[in-house]
Amino acid sequence: MAKSSNTLVNPNARDAMDRFKMEAASQVGVNLKNGYNGDLTSREAGSIGGQMVRKMIEAYENGLK
């Protein structure tokens, strides 16, 4: 059986990732709720993912300084 691509290396990180996702959604003005969010538009979901990537890149760049 193939391993899911969204499986976290550290299972304890799930809560931190959920908080990070909620923070990113709040920053871009998307009302994200706990649990199922299948009613989001592609634009809304993409804006959350994009914000998360921007924050991760920012954190990485700050770590290099």
Secondary structure, DSSP 8 states (H G I E B T S, - for coil): ----TT--SSGGGHHHHHHHHHHHHHHTT----SS--TTS-HHHHHHHHHHHHHHHHHHHHHHH-
